[in-house]
């Protein structure tokens, strides 16, 4: 398939993205890297331009890990526009650059880790079926409302996961790819609700069996032992060793249990790409590292207190999830 044909194929998704997030007279920067399949930023820039936005594309060196800061020139550009669309292999959603964009009145729209196939397979189809999209949005808002009132969350799996945390007073972030005024941040494609536990409260074991930020597809499950909110042991095979080294070299805060996330996109399929896998209905994820950037720190109570150089999501399947003791997901089946 030619580059032009691939751009046309991606445009279907990019136009949905623009049509649901564009505001008149938007000034937009598309931030990308040479390592991204170039048809993706081209399609998103073209879709937004077709709506009437003023669009420029900026290239930067590839981030080495999720949450890594972009160069200052890129961060300054993100602060100066109405919309920053980041099409990078690793997300910028937990960077101070993202916070600067949002707190300066902009919206941050992340298209992280996407390849051409992302726009051909299941996860994207939730956006082209209006009934399915509205179901996903309703699930996100219902679950966010439940978590707002909750004190505890617990995740278990048949492989040995049993991890819990205190979320009393923390606000969740519902994600369905529209940057609502409350948060001014959205990822695409999406379908999840995330929340940062109170620092020092997460306890238990998480068995990461699907995909892991900074690592990729998991062949040998990674066992994370969490005590008083920190990962104290990382065990498993070759992927676990790579994760252990990544956490070590990422410095202070990288061992923080930063997030519990719940997937709600019924069209998603497991691909080994954590940016897709963590959105699948019936999966859950925990994240290590940064939680200070949640929601661009725009809403009091949504962000945590740990600033780190990385934010690493680890995805699990066949999850059972309890909120204040009430089961809301049963062995991968949503009960809401």
N, C-alpha and C positions, 0 to 999 in steps of 0.2 A: 504494500500500500504506500502511495506517495505521501510526502509531507503535507501537501495540500489536502489530500483526502483525509488524513488524520486530523488536521485542523478542523475540517468540516464536521468530522465525527464528534470531536470534543465540543464544538460550538453549541450543540444541543444542551449540554450541561452548563457551559459557560453562560449562555443566554438566560437560562433559568436563574443562575446565580446573580447576574446583573439585574434582571427584571425584578427580583425580590429584594434587592438591597440598594438599588440606585436611588439617589435623590437629585433633583434638578441642580445643575451647575457643579456637580461633584468634580473635584480635582483628585485624580487617582494616580498612585504609583504602584506598578507591579514589580515586586522585588523577587529576583530569581538568581540562579547560578548556572554556569555553563554545563553542569552535570545533570540538570533536569532536562527531560525530553522537551525540546524547544517548542513543539507544537502546543504544549500546555500554556505557557505564558503568552504565546502569540494569540491563542484562541480567547483567553480571558481578557487580554488587552483589547482585542477586536470587539468582543461582546459588549464591554463597557463603553467603548467608543461609539458603538452603534446606538447606544442609549442617549448619547449626547455628552458623555463625560470627557473631560480633558485628561488624556492618559499619557504617561511616560513609563518606560521600562528601565529598571536599574539592575545592573548585575553586581554580584558580590562573590567573594570566595565561599565555597560550600561550608556550612556549619559542620563541625565534626561530631556534634551530639545535640540532641533536642534541648532547646533552651539556651544554647550558646548565644552570646551577644553578637550582633552584626557590627561591621565597621561604623565608626562615628558618623561618617558622611551619609551612610544609609539610614542610621537612626535619626539623624537630623532631617533627612528627607521625609521619613515616616511621620515626623512631628509636624511637618509643614503642609500636609495634604488633608483632604477630607476622608479619603479611603486609602489604606495600605493593604494591598493583596499580596501575600507572601507565598510564592510558589517555590518552595525549597525542599530538598530531600529531607531535612530535619526541621521541625517546627520552630518558629520564632515566638510562639504563643506564651512562653514563660520567660521572656526577656524584658529588660528594662526599656528596650526600644519599643516594645508593644505597649507597655505602660505609658511611655511618653506620648505615643500616638493617641491613645484613648484619652488621657488626661488633658491633652491639648485640644480636645474636641473632635478628634477623628474616630473612624471606625476601623478595626482591624479584622480582616477577612483572611483566614489561613487556608491554604490548599496544600497541606503538608504531605510529603512522601508519595505523592500521586504519580502513577505511570499511565501510559495510554490505556492499559487494560482496566484501570480503575473506572474509566468512563465508558466501559463496554459491559461490565458485569453487574451482578445483583445489587450491590449497595446503592448504586446511582439510580436504580429503577424506582426507588421509593419517591423520587422527586417528580416522576412523570406520570404517576398515578395519584391524582388529587386526593382521592379517598384515603389511600395509604399514607400520603404525606400528612394529611390532617390527623390521622390516627397516631402517627409518630409524634407530631407536635402535641397532641392531647396527652399522650403518655408522658412526654417530657414534663409538661406543666403539672400534671397530676402528681408525678413522682417528686418533682421539686417541691410542691406544696406539702407532701408527706414528710420529706426530709427536713423542711424548715421547722417542723414541730417536734422532730425526733431528738432523742438523746443518744441512742446507740445504733450502730450498724455492725452486722456480722456476716461473713461470707464463708461458706464451706463447699467442698467438692469431694467426690468419691476418691480422688487421688491423695487426699490428706490435707487439703487446705482447711484451716480453721483460724480465722483472723477477725479481730473486732477492733472497734475504736469508738471513742466518745465524740459525738458531733453536736453536742448541746451548745446552741448559740451560733453555730456556723451555718451559713447560707449556701445552698447548692447552686450550681450553674447548669441550667438546661441547655442542650445544644441540638439544634435542628437546622442550622445553616442560614438563619436570618438574624442579622445583628440588630436586635431590638434595642430600644433606647435605654433600657435598664443596664445593659452590659456593654453595648457597642463592640462586641466581639463575637465572631462565629467561625467555625471551621466547616469545610466542605470537601467531600460529602461527610455527613455526620449522622447523629442519632445516639445520644448518650446523655446521662445526667451524672455530674461529678460533684464531689464534696471533699473538703480538706478536713481531716479529723483534728481535734485539739492536739497540739504538740505534746508528745510524751505519753499519749494514752493508747496508741495502737499496740496490740499484743497478739502473738500467735504465729502460725505458719501459713505461708502462701506458696503453693506449688504452681509455678508458671509453666503451662504446658502448650501454649499456642504461639505467641510471639512476644518479643521484648524490645523496647526502645534501645537503640544503640547496638543491638545484636541481630535482630531479624527473626526468622522462623526458628522455632525451638524443636529440636530433634530429641534431646534428652532433657526431661523436665528440670527446672531450676527450683531448688528449695530455698526460700527466704525465711530465716528465723528473725522475728521482730520482738524486741523487748523495750518497753518504755518509749515507744515511738521511733525506735531506730533499728535498722537492719544490722544484726550482730553476727550473722553467719550467712554465707552464700554457698550452697552445695549443689553438686550435680556433675555434669560432664564438661565438655569443652566450652559450651556456651556459658555455663556458670563461671568458669574460670575467666572468660573474657569479661563478663559482667563485673566480677570482683575487681579486676584490674581497672575497669572503667570507673567504678565507684571510687576506688582508691586515688586515682590520678585526678579525679574531678574536685577533690578537696572538700572543705568544710560544708556540711549540710547535705552532701550527696547521699548519705545513709538515712536521711529522714524519710519516714513513711508519710508521703505528702498527700495522698489522694485515694479515695475509693470511687470507682466509676462503674456505672451500670449501662450496658448496651441495650438499645431499644429499636434498632433498625431491622425489621423482619425480612428485608430483601438481601441483607448481607450474607456473604459466604466466606469461609476461612480461606485466606490467601497467603498467610505468613507475613503480611504487611500489617504491623500493629495499628497503623492509622485507620485501616479498614476493619481489622479483626475486633478492635475494642468497641466498635459501634454495633456489632451484631447482637440482636436480641437473644438473651439467654447467656451472654458472656458477662464477665465482670473483670475489672482490672484494678490493680493497685499501682501506685507510682512512687518512685524514689526521687528525692531531691527537692527542687524548688516548689513552693506553694504560695509564695508571696505575691505572685503576679495574677492570681485568679481574678478574672473579670476586670483586669486593668486597674484593680484596687479602686474601682469607681463606686462600688457599693460597700458600705461598712458591714463587716461580718462575713464577707465572702472569701477573703484571702487569708492565708495562714501567715506565719511569722518567720518562715525559713527561706532565706535567699541562698540559692546555690547555682552552680554553673550548668547544671543539667536538670532535666525532668524526664524520667525514664518510666514508661508505662509497661507493665507486665500483664499479659492477658491470660485468662483462665476460662475453660469451658465447663459445661455441666454444673453450673454454680447453683447453690441454694443460698438465698439472701434473706436475712431477717432485719427488720427495722423495729426497734423497741420490742423485740421478741416476736413480732408478727411476720410470718413468712410471706414475702412478696414475689419471690422467684423460686420455683421448685425444680431442681435438677435441669436447669436450662429452659424452663417454661415460665413465661411471664404470667403472673396471676392478676394483672391489672390491665 
